[in-house]
Amino acid sequence: MTDQPVHQSLLESSTYLMAPVGSIVVERNEKVGETEFPALSVGKLGVTPQLAGVAKSQTEVDRKLVRAGDLVINSRSDRRGASGLASQDGSVSVVYSVMTPKPELLFPRYAHHLFRSIAFQDEFFRWGTGIVDDLWSTNFTRMSRIRVPLPPREIQRQIAAHMDRTEVMIGQLDQLVALLRARRTATWSTVHSMGFETVRLQWLMDEVDLRAGGDNSDLPLLSVSIHHGVGLRENSSSGQQAGADLSKYKVAHAGDIVVNRMRAFQGGLGQARMSGLVSPDYAVLRPIAGLSASWAEYVMRSPQFIETMAQWVRGIGGADQGNVRTPRINVRDLLTLSIPLPPPTELDEVTSQLDKVTDRIDQMLAKIADLRGLLVERSSAFLLDVVTGRKEIA
């Protein structure tokens, strides 16, 4: 049980009945083989067909069955917003909780938006357990105790209809983001067609393994995103927190390349633009011998290089992380790969051209992200205002 009293939840309502999640859904815990039903992804886009680039499990024969109309949520409670209503039959990793709404009590689209709301995400995370920096999860047993507002079904339907319209707008923004990201990766792909000679990374960068200890523990925490590269962890949308002991965290200096070894084959790497601390499981690489950090980042985040890295992933398991170990790339293998390298007289000019195109795209992506965040925030606030009685549906 959580140490925090239930009444502190933002979801608490004096207007409508409060019901534990376990009383309005039925857990589906049916196991199926990985080839029996199509694989589904569960993320900020909701429940969708398996997204390209997601690691496939090498040992997980059993998966969980999902039927159209089921609710699915990632028990990794640091993966905020990774939930939704399934529109097709399929299967997911055992790390997910699968639930069937009780039709007489719960309108499925209302539940879809409720579970994806900011207030529920915060409550879901609060009920989680585990080593925060490694695996923070909220299993179905704990989730089933979370109390949520349960208006009459007609009110639920009206709330869902209002929020569906906002979700359509968010979906349109996501499509625009996908187009811009494709344009950005296409720009990075050009590095392989410029005719430069290739050089092995082992001659161009060194692995650095400086631990924080007591002297560097006040440095900011950095995270590595597939889409955004290296940035402050406090700005990350994952909600992931660090462990209490930072002494074993690695120090990355500005200009270092930080590689999330679990996500490198999906583009989880980038250039650190400030000094900070990164997970002990990350690799920190320092460019030498005429290689600039910017050029290294463009080449190593290009689709061609990422595809090559994927062939060198070792280990067993899948990127979903259930009871299996996620594949990682070995730094020794990574450094045997080759990248195109311009001569010193051309490096700055070519990099500058890539910077201009990339910066323009990143500025547009930032504006869209702000707008998307505002829509999500207002949509969540609308749901909270209605279920707590502060607002009536027009």
Helices and strands as residue ranges (DSSP letters): G 6-8, E 17-20, G 21-23, E 25-27, E 31-33, E 40-43, E 46-49, E 62-66, E 71-74, E 83-85, E 90-92, E 96-101, H 108-116, H 118-126, E 129-131, E 135-137, H 140-143, E 147-150, H 153-189, G 190-193, E 198-200, G 201-203, E 205-208, E 222-225, E 229-232, G 233-235, E 250-252, E 257-259, G 264-266, E 269-271, E 276-278, E 283-287, H 293-300, H 303-310, E 313-314, E 328-329, H 331-335, E 338-340, H 344-387
